[in-house]
Every structure is written in C-alpha cells, then in structure tokens.
Amino acid sequence: MAPVTLKTIDADLKEAIQHLFEIQSAVHGYLGPETQQELVRKIKNLTITLSTLSSHTQETDQTDGQSNDPSNPSLASIQLPPEIIDYVDAARNPDIYTREFVELVQRGNQDLKGKREAFAGFRDVLAREMRSAMPECRGEVDRVVIATGGSVDRDGSGAGAGAAQGQ
C-alpha cells in the first residue's frame, strides 16, 4: 500500500473546507424546500470527504512512512513538536512558537559567542603569562594555543588571534 502523502491530505482538507464554505453559503441564503435538498446533498458530500480524510490519516499508521518523492513526504514521516500542537490547541498561531523559538536560539547563540570570546581572551592571557613565567614551556604553550584555535605572534606572545577574534 502506498503511503499517504502531504499533498493527498492537503487536497482532502481543502475539499472539506470548500464543502463547509458551500454549506455556510447555503444556510445563509436558505430559501426553503428547494434549498433544503441542496443543503442535504452538500452535507452528504462533506461527510464523504471527512470519511476519506479519516481513512487517509488512519492509513498512515499502517504504512512504513516512506515516500519516494522528497518534495512530497509521507504523512507518517512528519513529526511535530508537542509544543506546536499545544499552541494550536490553545487557539494560538504556531508561527508565534516558531518566532519565539528562533529568538531563543539567537539569544543562546549570542551567549555562547560571548563565552567563546571570553575563553579565547582568557586563553591568550594565560598563554602570555605562562610564557613569561615559564620560558622553558614556550613550545608546549604555543602548541596548545594553536590546537585551541588561537595563533602565536611572531614574538610568541599569543595575543594576536584572541585579540583579533574578540574585537
């Protein structure tokens, strides 16, 4: 059995929404018995569409969740964070969750960038002090500075990369 794809579910949802709109229009413009037959037909069509949608979503539990088309993944392969579902259940826009998540990640990235720069500065100060206090360890200190992403100036002070990165 072929997996149910997002395009299939999307088409089913659009069809159900269209039927609901038609029912709303028929109810709003209700003219009596002639409209009643049309309204009954529209409700039957909505019921069939919802039944199809239900069967398609139940098929996703029975398939392996693999789709050959990467632009149209199977429904079973899509996983939503529970927080987004909670947002929708609370009648909130899931785009708000996305925006808040992006802002949180940006703040975290800025925090980590600051820590990285602070540690690079500490590394350079420590290397400079160790070189002056223990000249016999200069080679090992230079090796550690280079291995941790710093650079050693020509005079061996080691302040070049950290100062350049931090500014």
Stockholm file with secondary structure:
# STOCKHOLM 1.0

chainA/1-167         MAPVTLKTIDADLKEAIQHLFEIQSAVHGYLGPETQQELVRKIKNLTITLSTLSSHTQETDQTDGQSNDPSNPSLASIQLPPEIIDYVDAARNPDIYTREFVELVQRGNQDLKGKREAFAGFRDVLAREMRSAMPECRGEVDRVVIATGGSVDRDGSGAGAGAAQGQ
#=GR chainA/1-167 SS CCCCBHHHHHHHHHHHHHHHHHHHHHHHTCCSHHHHHHHHHHHHHHHHHHHHHHHHHHHHHHSCCCCSCTTSCBGGGCCCCHHHHHHHHTTCCHHHHHHHHHHHHHHHHHHHHHHHHHHHHHHHHHHHHHHHHCGGGHHHHHHHHHHTTCCCCTTSCCHHHHHHHHC
#=GC SS_cons         CCCCBHHHHHHHHHHHHHHHHHHHHHHHTCCSHHHHHHHHHHHHHHHHHHHHHHHHHHHHHHSCCCCSCTTSCBGGGCCCCHHHHHHHHTTCCHHHHHHHHHHHHHHHHHHHHHHHHHHHHHHHHHHHHHHHHCGGGHHHHHHHHHHTTCCCCTTSCCHHHHHHHHC
//
